[in-house]
Amino acid sequence: MQRKVALVTTLVGLGAFVILAVWLVPWHPVPGGTPDPVAADSVFSAEQVARGEHYARWARTWSWSALVVSLAVACWLGFGARGRRLVERLKGPWWARVVTVVAALAVIGRLATLPFSIAYRKLQLDAGLSTGSWEAWAFDVVKTELVGIVTTAIALLVLLAIARRWQRAWTAVAGGVLAALVVAASFVYPLVVEPLFNSFTPLEAGPLRSDILQLADDEGVEVDDVLVADASRRTTTLNAYVSGFGGTRRVVVYDNLVDDLSEREALSVVAHELGHARHDDVLVGTALGAAGALVGVGLLGLLMGYAERRGRPGVGEVGAVPMILALAALATVLSSPVQNGISRQVETRADVDALEATHAPQPFIALQRQLALTSLADPTPPAWSQWWFGSHPTVLERIAIAEQLADRG
């Protein structure tokens, strides 16, 4: 019975994901078709290309090393005896033990990857991409871990409580509840998590604020306010985003974007983000995430049922937590090509919307070039890396799209 319910949950979630993806994802976002990338030497000098490739090579080295080590540690603790022994030493109510295990495994994983995080941070400092003290960076790392521990613990407490209460049909119940939590988290994140890392102040009255609000009005996007985030205290990256829903929607711009870009370039960035809001891309991502939660819980039920038949702890037991976390870590990496493939399509549509809204391809091209130089982006990343990890089109692809739309008039 339990296996059958898990299989049905998986198939329902997978069906919902496919239907939503076919219906809501812009699979052909560029009028006339997506063009080939422009040549790197038509945009950057040889020295600029070499500098970007050098930085990206080491950034990938430290990031991928951290990923491999984190997966190895998660699997070592989740599939071996070490994780179970850690749980067996704990005393107290089951829910308290779940929180303790989640916190302990998160700390172990962070300590194992800390050398790579430090190396990556030093690379960013040497390249001038990061600002702020090491103390501020460490404080951000601690806050990030705490947020991760809280959210993971909540999800696991819900999962185990349901599995203990509905032993045969827990996958169906948990899948629905966790899908609802994914939706709730997308609403809560801007209000609770974002303020932990940045301070926000209203953009001063002036031409830029007026033009942003006018652009939002032209695009049919309701905006409650335009805020400036104090991002320059930790990064030199230029960015903006639209946060919230409906009447609480805010345009957020980085302070260094306001200071370092011309008004037309800043409006190009904002127009891209308004494109996301106009198409409700956050809600689309949330819906796909909710369907993905159903698939994940269904597959978890199938895998954990297989493990339980071989003497491993069941999902309702605290001893299963290390294995659940290991499976979740593996699933996150294995599903990355799907998530990032969809993300690239959505980001491409937002670029097209920005170009059509501003009717200014040259400022868009100049902006993409400046953003790439500022972030030391690799203009020609390895194809497999872009396919697996790339959440946005490359700078050369974005410029090619702008040139094609400019030629079409």
N, C-alpha and C positions, 0 to 999 in steps of 0.2 A: 504493500500500500504506500509506504513512505517513498519508495523508489519511483512508483508511478506518479505520485504527486510532484516529485522533484522534476521528473521528465516533462510533465505537462507545464509546470512553471517555467522551465527553460524554453520550451517551444512557444509559449504565449509571449514571454519577454522578447524572444528572438523575432517572432512575427511582428510584434508591436514596433520593435526597433527598425526592422526593414521597411515597414509601411511608413513610419514617420520619416525615415531617411529619404525614401523615394519621394514622398510628398513635400517635405519641408526643406531639404538641402538643395541649394542651387548647383546642380551638376553641370550646367553650361552657363556660367555667370558672365562670360564676355561676349558681347555682340560680335558676330562674325567668327567666333571661335578663339580659343586662347592661342596667342602667337608664340613662336619660339623666343627664348630669352635673347636680348641684345648681346653683342660681344662685350666682354669685360673691358677690353682696351678702348672701347668707344665711350666709356663712362669714367674709368679710373686709370691712373698712371700705373706703370709696372711696379713702382715703389709702393703705391697704395694697395695694390693687389697683394703684393708680397707681405706687407704689414698685416693686412686682414687675415691672410692665410696662416701666418705665423701665430697670431693670437688665437685664431679658431682651432688650430692644431693642438695647442696646449690646453685650451678650454675644453675641448673634447676629451683630451687625455685625462684630465682631472675629473671631469663629470662622469665619463664612462667608467673610470676606475672606481669612483664612489658607488656607482650603480652596481657594478659587478660585486664589490665587497658587501654592499648592503643586502643584495640577493643571496649571496653565499651565507652570510650570517643568519638571515631569516630562515633559509632552508636548513641550516645546521641546527638551529634551535627548534624549528617547526617539525622537521621530519626525523630528527634524532632523539636520543634519550635526554639530552641536556635540558631541553625546554620542559619536558614532563617532570624531571627532577626538581627544576625551579618551582614549578607549581606545587609539587608535593610538599615542599618545605613551608609553604604558606599556611597560615591559620586564619580563621575568622569566617564570616558569612561569604557565600559564593560571590556576591556582587562586589564586595570589598576586594576579594582575591582577583577578580577580573580586572579591576582598576589597577591594582598593584602589578599584575603581570603585564598589562599594556604599558604602564609607565616604565617598568624594568626593561622590557624588550626595546622600547623606544630609546631609552638612554644607552643601552648596549649598542644598538645600531648606530646611534649618533656618534658615540665614542669611536667605533670602528672606522667610520668614514671621516672623522674630524680632520685627520692629516690632509686628506684630499680637499676638504672644504677650506682649510687654511691656505693650502697651495693655490687654490682657485682665487681666493680673496687676495692673496699677494699678487697674483697675475693681474687682477683687475686694478689693484693699486698702482702697480708698475706701469700699466697701460693708461692710467689716468681715467679709468672708467668708474672707479669707486671713490667715494669721499667718506669722511667721518673717521672716528677713532676705532681702534680694535675693541675697546670697551663697548662702544655703541653697537658694533657688529655682533659681539658676543651676546649682548642683551637681546638683539633681534633674533639670534639663533635660539636663545632660551624661550622667547615668546612664541616663535614658530613651533618649537617642540611642544610647548604647553598646549597650544591650540590643537596640534595634531593628536596629543594624548587625550584631550577632552573629547574631541569629535570621534576618535576611534573607540574610546571607552563607551560613549553613548551608544554608538552603533552596535558594539558587541554586547552590551547589557540588554539592549532591545532584542537582539538575535537570540541570546541564550535564554532570556526570560520566555520568549515565544516558544523556543524549542522544548523547554521544560514543561510548558503548559499544553502545547499541542504537539505531541510526540510524532504523530503520523502525518499531520498536515502542516507542519511548521514551515516548510518551504513556501507554500502558497501564502500563508499569513505573513511571514517575515518579509517575503518579496514585496507584498503590497505596502507594508508599513515602512520598510526601508526606502521604497520608491517615493512615498510621501515625505520621508525625511529629506531626501534629495531635493524635492521641491521646496520644502521649508527652509533648507540651508541656503538656497539661492536668494531668498528674501532676507534672511537674517545676516548673511555675510557682510553686505555693505554697511549695516547699522552697527554690528558688533565687532567684526574682525578688522575691517579697514581702519577704524580709528585707533587701533592698537599700534599701528605702524606709521601713521602719518597724521599730521594736524591739517585741518582744512579751514580756509578762510574765504569769504566771498571775493570774487574778482572785482577789483575796483571799477566803478562806473567809467566808461570811456568807449572809444571806437571798437576795441576788440570784444568787449562784453556785448555791446549793442549788436555787432555783426554776428556773434555766435547765437544770440537769441533770435535774430532775424533769420539766420540760416536754419535754425531748428523749426521756426514757424513755417518757413518755405517748404521744409521737408515733412511737415505734418507731425513733428515729434514734440510732445508736450514736455517742457522742461521747467522744473521748479526753481532752479538756481544754477549759477556757474561758480564753481569753487576752485581754489588753487591749493594744491597739495605741496607740502614742503619737502619734496622728493630730493632736492639738491643736497640735502644734508647727508645722503647716503649714496647717490649715484649721479653720474653726468648724463644718463640716458634721458632722451626727450620722449614724452609720452602724454597721452590724454585718454580718457575713457568715459563712458556714460554709465552711471550707477543708479540702481533703484528701478522702480516700476511706477507707471501711471503718474499720479500727482506728486510722488516723491522722487521722480527721476532728476538726477543732477548731472551736469557736464562737469567733469573734473579734469583740470589741466595741471601738468607739472609746472612748478615755478620756473624751472630752467627753460621750459618750452616758451613761456611768456617772455622771458628775458632774452633768449638767444635766437628766436626765429622772427622773421618778418611777419606782419599780420596776415598776408596772403598764404604763407606757408603754414602758420598756426591754424588758419581756417581750413586748410586742406586736411590737417590731422583731425580736427574736430569733425569735419564733414564725413570722414571715414567712420568715426565712432557713431555719429548720428545715423549713418547707414545701418549699423548694427541695430540701433534702437528702432529704426523705422520698420525693420523686418522682424523685430522681436527675437533677435538671435540668442539672447540670454534665455528666453523661454523655450526656444527650440532646443538649445543645449540642455536645458533642464529636463525637458520631455525625453530627449534621447538618453540622458543620464538615468532617469527613472526607469525607462525600459531596460537599460543596461543593468540596473540593480536587480531587476527580475531575473534576467539571464544569469547574473553572477550568483544569486542565491540558489537558483535551480541547479546550476553546475556544482555549487558547493554541496548541496544535498546529495547529488550523485557521488561525488568524490568522497565525502565524509561517510556516506553509507558504505562505500567500498572499504574504507579504512576501518570502520567500526566492525565490519564482519571479520576483520583480521586482528581484532583485539585492541584497536586504538580507541581512545575516549570518544564518546559521541558528542554531537554539537551542543547538547545541553550541559555538558560537563566543562568545568574550568580548565581541565587538562587539555581540552581541544583548542584553546585559544592560540598557542604558538603555531599550530598547524594552520588554523584559519588565517592568521596574519601572513604566514608564508605563502599560502595559496593566493591571498589577495595581492601580495607584492608581485608574484609571478603573473597574475592576471592583468595587473596594471601595465606591465611591460609588454606582454603579448598583445594587448588590445591597443597599444599606442599607434600602430599604423592606421587603424580604423579611425580612432579619435582625431589624429592629426590630419588624415586625408580629408575628413569632413571639415575640419577647421580651416584648411587651406582654401577650400571652395567658398566657405563663408567669408573669409578674409578677402578673397578676390572680388566677391560681389560688393563688399564694402568699399574697396578701392574704386570699382566701377561707379558706384553711387557717388563717391566723393568727386570723381572727375566730372560726372554729369551735373552734379549740384553746383560746383564752383566754376565750371567751364574754363578751367585754368590748368591745362596739362603741363605747361612749363614750370610753374611753381611746384606742382606735384613731383615732377622729375627732379628738380633741384632739391626738394625736400628729401626724397628717397636717397639721393646721393649723399646729402649731408648726414642723414640718419645712419647710413651705412658706414660713413667715415667716422662719425662720432662713436658708434658702437663697435668699430673694428670688425664689421660683419664680413664673413667669407663670401665673396660674390659667386663662387662656384663650389659649393660644398659637395662632398661625395654624394652620388645619387642615392645610394642605399640609406645614408644618414638622413638626407632630406626626406626620403619616403617614410622612414621610421619615426624620426624625431621632429621634423620640421612642421611647425604649426602655422607658418605663414609662407607665402610665395617668396622666392629669393628676390633680392633687389633688382637683378637683371630681368626677371620675369615681370615685376611690377612696372618697370620702366618701359618694357616692350608693350605692355597693355596700354599704358598712357599714350605712347606714340601711335599705336594702332587706332585708338579712339580719336586722337587728334587728326589723323589722316582721314577718318571717316566724317569729320566735321561735327 
